[in-house]
């Protein structure tokens, strides 16, 4: 019988510490994201979920601890370092530029130049191609209410702005896509499109980190659930071994994860 292939985390954090003055946002926290999975991160307000993601992506480098991507030790000092390494993130505050149009926001920092002399020597941008790609990516989200790809983002609703940010991450993430509350400002139809997109990205083999307070969404799309409590990883559970109410109880401290029959830590298949 062939021996099972042991999976290694594609993104891993060890003993991550992040302090803001006297406040300890991360207290020797660990993190493991495996290839081809949707890993949800849940936790109460102030548990340190956003600090964890920022430490992993370079948005707020940890004071101590180590981050590994594809088994290699990283030294991300800013979000561009993480993006260059293949990590795309949709932050809770969206990070879109209101004065720019939709296509320009999708390609912000990675604009396409026209082929040949015009692009290489005159640095002219290929707006037509960027608009085409932007329209295709937004169509995947079913964002049919946008009249023109050239309208400024400041004219969009909160839900439409969120969809632009989600489309940007899904379009350009090459190794990991991280989504921080991607459906928080969306309606029912747009939320469904985002959840379907998360599944599509996973099915194409790219791992997704989903930070969310929406427990039905978490239990629907995630393969494993990282429970963050008091600045550290408290447990890792699975939707098929723990009910939603059990997950909430573990998250709030009402249940000891080690007392559950499935245990406190769940590994993906093959790990």
C-alpha positions as CSV (number, residue, x, y, z in Angstrom):
1,X,0.0,0.0,0.0
2,X,1.4,3.3,-1.0
3,X,2.4,5.7,1.8
4,X,0.2,8.8,2.1
5,X,1.9,12.0,0.9
6,X,2.5,14.3,3.9
7,X,1.3,17.8,3.1
8,X,3.3,20.8,4.3
9,X,1.7,24.2,5.0
10,X,2.0,26.7,2.2
11,X,1.8,29.6,4.7
12,X,2.9,29.1,8.2
13,X,3.4,31.3,11.3
14,X,5.2,30.3,14.4
15,X,5.3,32.1,17.8
16,X,4.1,35.3,16.3
17,X,4.1,38.3,18.8
18,X,2.7,41.7,18.0
19,X,2.3,44.4,20.6
20,X,0.9,47.9,20.4
21,X,2.2,49.7,23.5
22,X,0.8,47.7,26.4
23,X,-1.7,45.8,24.3
24,X,-0.6,42.4,23.1
25,X,-2.5,41.7,19.9
26,X,-0.6,38.4,19.2
27,X,0.6,36.3,22.0
28,X,3.0,33.6,20.5
29,X,0.4,32.6,17.9
30,X,0.8,29.8,15.4
31,X,-0.9,29.5,12.0
32,X,-1.0,26.8,9.3
33,X,-2.6,27.0,5.8
34,X,-2.4,24.0,3.6
35,X,-2.5,23.8,-0.2
36,X,-6.0,23.7,-1.8
37,X,-8.0,24.4,1.3
38,X,-10.3,27.1,2.6
39,X,-9.2,27.9,6.2
40,X,-11.6,30.1,8.1
41,X,-10.3,32.2,11.0
42,X,-12.9,33.0,13.6
43,X,-12.7,34.8,16.9
44,X,-14.4,37.3,19.1
45,X,-13.9,41.1,18.6
46,X,-10.4,42.0,19.8
47,X,-9.1,38.4,19.6
48,X,-6.3,39.4,17.2
49,X,-7.6,38.0,13.9
50,X,-6.7,41.1,11.8
51,X,-3.4,41.4,13.6
52,X,-2.6,37.8,12.7
53,X,-3.3,38.4,9.0
54,X,-1.4,41.6,8.9
55,X,1.6,39.9,10.5
56,X,1.5,37.1,7.9
57,X,1.2,39.5,4.9
58,X,3.7,42.2,5.9
59,X,1.0,44.9,6.6
60,X,2.1,44.9,10.3
61,X,5.3,42.8,10.7
62,X,5.4,40.8,14.0
63,X,7.7,41.9,16.8
64,X,9.0,38.4,17.0
65,X,8.2,35.0,15.5
66,X,8.6,33.5,12.0
67,X,6.5,33.4,8.9
68,X,7.1,30.8,6.2
69,X,5.8,30.7,2.6
70,X,6.3,27.5,0.6
71,X,8.7,26.4,3.3
72,X,10.9,29.4,3.0
73,X,11.4,31.9,5.8
74,X,10.0,35.3,4.8
75,X,10.8,38.8,5.8
76,X,7.8,40.8,4.7
77,X,8.2,44.5,5.8
78,X,5.2,45.9,4.0
79,X,2.1,44.7,2.0
80,X,3.9,45.0,-1.3
81,X,6.4,42.4,-0.2
82,X,3.6,39.9,0.5
83,X,1.9,40.8,-2.7
84,X,5.1,40.3,-4.7
85,X,5.4,36.8,-3.1
86,X,1.9,35.9,-4.3
87,X,-0.3,36.8,-1.3
88,X,-3.3,38.8,-2.2
89,X,-5.4,40.3,0.6
90,X,-8.8,41.9,0.9
91,X,-8.6,44.0,4.1
92,X,-11.6,44.9,6.1
93,X,-11.2,48.6,5.1
94,X,-11.0,47.6,1.4
95,X,-8.0,49.7,0.5
96,X,-9.5,51.0,-2.7
97,X,-8.8,54.4,-4.2
98,X,-12.2,56.3,-4.4
99,X,-11.0,58.8,-7.1
100,X,-9.9,56.1,-9.5
101,X,-12.2,54.1,-11.7
102,X,-12.9,50.4,-11.3
103,X,-10.3,49.1,-13.8
104,X,-7.6,51.3,-12.4
105,X,-8.3,50.1,-8.9
106,X,-8.0,46.5,-10.0
107,X,-4.6,47.1,-11.6
108,X,-3.4,49.6,-9.0
109,X,0.4,49.0,-8.7
110,X,0.5,46.5,-11.6
111,X,-0.7,48.5,-14.6
112,X,-0.4,46.9,-18.0
113,X,1.6,48.7,-20.6
114,X,0.9,48.7,-24.3
115,X,2.9,46.2,-26.3
116,X,5.9,47.2,-28.3
117,X,7.5,50.7,-28.6
118,X,4.6,52.6,-27.0
119,X,4.7,50.6,-23.8
120,X,8.4,49.9,-23.5
121,X,9.8,53.3,-24.3
122,X,6.9,55.7,-23.9
123,X,5.4,53.9,-20.9
124,X,1.9,54.2,-22.2
125,X,-0.7,52.1,-20.4
126,X,-3.0,49.6,-22.1
127,X,-6.3,50.9,-20.7
128,X,-8.4,48.9,-23.2
129,X,-6.9,45.5,-22.1
130,X,-7.1,46.4,-18.4
131,X,-10.8,47.3,-18.8
132,X,-11.5,44.1,-20.6
133,X,-9.9,42.0,-17.8
134,X,-11.6,44.1,-15.2
135,X,-15.0,43.5,-16.8
136,X,-14.4,39.8,-17.0
137,X,-13.4,39.5,-13.3
138,X,-16.4,41.6,-12.1
139,X,-18.7,39.5,-14.3
140,X,-17.6,36.4,-12.3
141,X,-19.0,38.1,-9.2
142,X,-22.3,38.9,-11.0
143,X,-21.9,42.6,-10.4
144,X,-24.4,43.6,-13.0
145,X,-25.4,46.9,-11.4
146,X,-22.2,48.6,-12.5
147,X,-23.0,50.6,-15.6
148,X,-19.5,51.3,-16.8
149,X,-16.1,50.0,-15.9
150,X,-14.8,53.6,-16.1
151,X,-16.9,55.0,-13.3
152,X,-15.1,56.2,-10.2
153,X,-15.2,53.9,-7.2
154,X,-16.5,56.7,-5.1
155,X,-19.8,56.5,-7.0
156,X,-20.3,52.8,-6.0
157,X,-22.2,51.4,-3.1
158,X,-20.3,49.8,-0.2
159,X,-21.2,46.4,-1.5
160,X,-19.9,47.2,-5.0
161,X,-16.6,48.5,-3.6
162,X,-16.2,45.3,-1.7
163,X,-16.8,43.3,-4.8
164,X,-14.1,45.3,-6.6
165,X,-11.6,44.5,-3.8
166,X,-12.6,40.8,-3.9
167,X,-12.2,40.6,-7.6
168,X,-8.8,42.2,-7.4
169,X,-7.6,39.6,-4.9
170,X,-9.0,36.6,-6.9
171,X,-7.6,37.9,-10.1
172,X,-4.0,38.4,-9.0
173,X,-3.3,36.0,-6.1
174,X,-0.8,33.4,-7.2
175,X,-0.2,31.5,-4.0
176,X,-2.6,32.6,-1.3
177,X,-5.8,34.7,-1.2
178,X,-6.8,36.2,2.1
179,X,-10.2,37.7,2.6
180,X,-11.0,39.7,5.8
181,X,-14.8,39.9,6.2
182,X,-15.5,39.9,2.4
183,X,-19.3,39.6,2.7
184,X,-19.8,42.1,5.6
185,X,-21.1,44.9,3.4
186,X,-22.8,42.8,0.7
187,X,-26.4,41.9,0.0
188,X,-27.7,38.3,-0.2
189,X,-27.1,37.9,-3.9
190,X,-23.6,39.5,-3.9
191,X,-22.6,37.5,-0.8
192,X,-23.6,34.3,-2.7
193,X,-21.4,35.3,-5.6
194,X,-18.4,35.9,-3.3
195,X,-18.9,32.5,-1.5
196,X,-19.1,30.8,-4.9
197,X,-15.9,32.6,-6.0
198,X,-14.1,31.4,-2.8
199,X,-15.1,27.8,-3.7
200,X,-14.0,28.3,-7.3
201,X,-10.6,29.7,-6.2
202,X,-10.2,26.7,-3.9
203,X,-11.2,24.3,-6.6
204,X,-8.5,25.7,-8.9
205,X,-6.0,24.7,-6.2
206,X,-5.3,28.0,-4.6
207,X,-5.7,28.1,-0.8
208,X,-8.0,30.8,0.7
209,X,-8.0,32.3,4.2
210,X,-11.4,33.6,5.2
211,X,-11.8,35.8,8.2
212,X,-15.5,36.1,9.1
213,X,-18.0,36.6,11.8
214,X,-20.7,35.1,9.6
215,X,-20.8,31.5,11.0
216,X,-23.2,30.1,8.4
217,X,-20.8,31.3,5.7
218,X,-17.8,29.8,7.6
219,X,-19.5,26.4,8.0
220,X,-20.6,26.4,4.4
221,X,-17.3,27.0,2.6
222,X,-14.4,26.2,4.9
223,X,-12.4,22.9,5.1
224,X,-10.9,23.7,8.5
225,X,-11.5,26.5,11.1
226,X,-8.8,28.3,13.0
227,X,-10.3,29.5,16.3
228,X,-8.4,32.6,17.5
229,X,-8.8,33.5,21.2
230,X,-6.8,36.0,23.4
231,X,-4.2,36.6,20.7
232,X,-3.3,33.0,19.9
233,X,-4.5,29.9,18.1
234,X,-6.9,28.3,20.6
235,X,-8.0,25.3,18.4
236,X,-8.4,24.1,14.8
237,X,-11.7,22.3,14.1
238,X,-13.6,21.0,11.1
239,X,-17.2,21.8,10.0
240,X,-17.9,18.1,9.7
241,X,-16.8,17.2,13.2
242,X,-18.0,20.3,15.2
243,X,-21.4,22.0,15.0
244,X,-21.7,25.7,14.6
245,X,-22.8,26.1,18.3
246,X,-19.8,24.1,19.4
247,X,-17.5,26.3,17.4
248,X,-19.0,29.4,18.9
249,X,-18.6,27.9,22.4
250,X,-14.9,27.1,21.8
251,X,-14.4,30.6,20.4
252,X,-15.9,32.3,23.5
253,X,-14.3,30.0,26.0
254,X,-17.5,28.2,27.1
255,X,-16.2,24.9,25.9
256,X,-12.7,23.4,26.2
257,X,-11.8,22.1,22.7
258,X,-9.8,19.2,24.2
259,X,-13.0,17.8,25.8
260,X,-14.6,17.4,22.3
261,X,-14.4,13.9,20.9
262,X,-12.8,15.2,17.7
263,X,-10.1,17.0,19.7
264,X,-8.7,20.5,19.5
265,X,-6.7,20.2,16.3
266,X,-7.7,19.0,12.9
267,X,-5.3,18.2,10.1
268,X,-6.2,18.2,6.4
269,X,-6.3,15.0,4.5
270,X,-2.8,13.6,3.8
271,X,-1.1,15.7,6.4
